[in-house]
């Protein structure tokens, strides 16, 4: 399939790559170092320009027939279907032979167009392609990958039992980082029945946006110390701590602080650090055993999450401010470096996209 790109977001992974933090899936059989040259970009929405005769059979995730002119989103991860993990575990992709658009598919390989920061992207057979609802704007559909990442919240729901594990209705959730991925977690938490949601960030604009999209409380990193932030969470939870904390900032130093915000038996999900940014110290007794926490690492997202995510955004559009408000800046392909700088260094930006 050949896709004419309409929008492609700048992901935290793209920022890691630009900084030279290019090791992904470190310490596993799937470990890769970004194979330059590449065309970055994988959070993309576009229109089908051409499709092979078997495209619907090998790529379509829905029941309808895809055709030229349809607007679609893609799952950027390609998995082999043959390794131990592909054959034994469904849901989140743990493939030992993972390849991804914009990350590990080099533009040295023909036909070269394997990234979304371009006018066109070539999709190989086996790519998960999902049709966008007719009345959904590209500025909303470009968020589909971020919403698919929030399926870690659905995973947390799986853990819930009367013994207090996991995420149940009414639970207090802390989201560390209120950028685009953090905001999507706030939105999804509200959809799934969270009680109080506490947003943390260093940007007043992002915290204001977090409150408008469902956060009940906000904490500014710039005006608080780590201990003050932990204390605020304790005060907001009657001294217990949060039920669930999710790291969405991509900052390793957030991990021990976030664990300290948890109640006994709480759950911590690491989402934001999708490249090797170095180690961080935790105390196995104080942080893990004494608190009996559940520490969950997230790699990838389910390729089956795209259609439900699009449907949820469509169904809940009247419950939230317009989702397209999360897209604050748009740049042409030739302005990609400027777009990266905006996304990385200006606190008043949210989702920055390339619009060829």
Secondary structure, DSSP 4 states (H G I P E B T S, - for coil): -EEEEEEEEPPHHHHHHHTT--EESTTSTT-EE--SS-----EEEEEEEE--TTHHHHHB-SSSPP-TT-EEEE--EE--S-SHHHHH--SS---TT-EETTTTS-TTSTT---SSSSSEEE--TT--EEEPPTT--HHHHTTHHHHHHTHHHHHHHHH--TTS-S--TT--EEEE--SHHHHHHHHHHHHTT-S-EEEEES-HHHHHHHHHTT-SEEEEGGG--HHHHHHHHHHHTTTS-EEEEEE-S--TTHHHHHHHTEEEEEEEEE-S--S--------IIIIIITTT-EEEE--S--TTHHHHHHHHHHHTTTTSS-GGGGEEEEE-GGGHHHHHHHHHH-TT--EEEE--
